[in-house]
Amino acid sequence: MPDHMDFFDQVYEVTKRIPPGRVTTYGAIASCLGSPQAARTVGWAMNVSHLQPGFVPAHRVVNRIGLLTGKHHFRHPGLMQELLESEGIIVIDDRVRDFAGLFWDPCKELI
């Protein structure tokens, strides 16, 4: 990512590359951007991603065990799950089923 980009902008650029039907984590994005301790900051970026121009698929970013911890930052708490399910992802009790199989690692995919 270009050095001049704000960290949130870099987060959004990575998030926009997550393929439909796949998920990644706050920590994976932070690590990919060279700031492995910044998972919480990635979460803050996701919380305000709806204010960005264009579509940022924040629903594809979950916590390290596949929980939909960001669901309260969508228009309604069920929307994150609805968006994931519309892409074929099964969510049970706010957790992505087959999380390991659906995990998209930006550090490996964006080389």
N, C-alpha and C positions, 0 to 999 in steps of 0.2 A: 504494500500500500504506500502511496506517496507520503513523504514525511510531513507535508503541510496539512494533511487531513486531520481534522479533529478526531479524537478517539471514538466518539459516538458515530461520526460519519464512517469510520473504518468498520465499526460494528455493523452498521446498516449495510455496507457493501458486502461483507461476508454473509450476513443473514439473507440478503437477496439471492445468493447463490445456492442456498439450501434447496435441493430438488424437492418437488412435490412428493409426498409419500415418505419422506425421510425426516428425521429430527436430529438436532444437535443440542449441546448444552452451553450454558453460560460460560462455564470453565473452558470448554473446548474452543470457543470463540476467543476468549481472553488469551489462552495459550497460543493460538494461531497468530494473534496480533503482538506476541512477544511480551505480554503482561499476564503471566499465569495467576497472579494474585488478584486480578481485577474482575473476577467473575461477578461480584456484586455490582460493579460499575456497568458491566454488560447488561445486567438485569435492569439497572436504572435506565439505560438506553432503550431497552425493550419497552419499559413502562411508558415512554413518551414517543415511541416510534410512530404512533398514529398521527402525530403532528408533522411528520415528514412528507415532502412531496413524493408522489408515487407510492407503490405498494411495498411495504416491508413485511415479510411473512413471519412476524413475531410469534405466531402460534406454533411454529416449528422449533422453537427454542424452549427447552425444558430443563429441570434441574438434573444433577448428576446421576440420579437413579430413575429418571423418566417421569417424575411427578410434574403436574401442571401447576407449578407454584405461581406463575404469572397470570393465572386465569382471572383474578380480580381486577386486572388493569384493562380488560376488554369491556366493550359496551355493556355486556351482561356476563356473569360468571360462567355460563354454559357455552359461550361463543367459541372459546379456544378449543374445547372438545369438539364442537360441531365442525369447525374448520378442519381439524385433524381427521375426523371421521369422513369428511367429504373427500379426503385424499386417500381413503382406504386404511387409515391407521385406526386400530382398535384401542379404545381407552376404557379401562375398567377402574373404578374407584379413584379417578383423577390420576391414573398412571398409565403410561404407554405400554401396551402389551407387546412383547418381543422387542423391547427397547434396544437390546444389544444388536439384534438383526436389522433394525431400522436406523441405527446410529450412523450419522454422517460426520466424519472427522475432517474439519476444514484444513487441518495441518497436512493431511495426506491428499485431500482432494484438490487443494488449490496450489499445489506445487508448480 
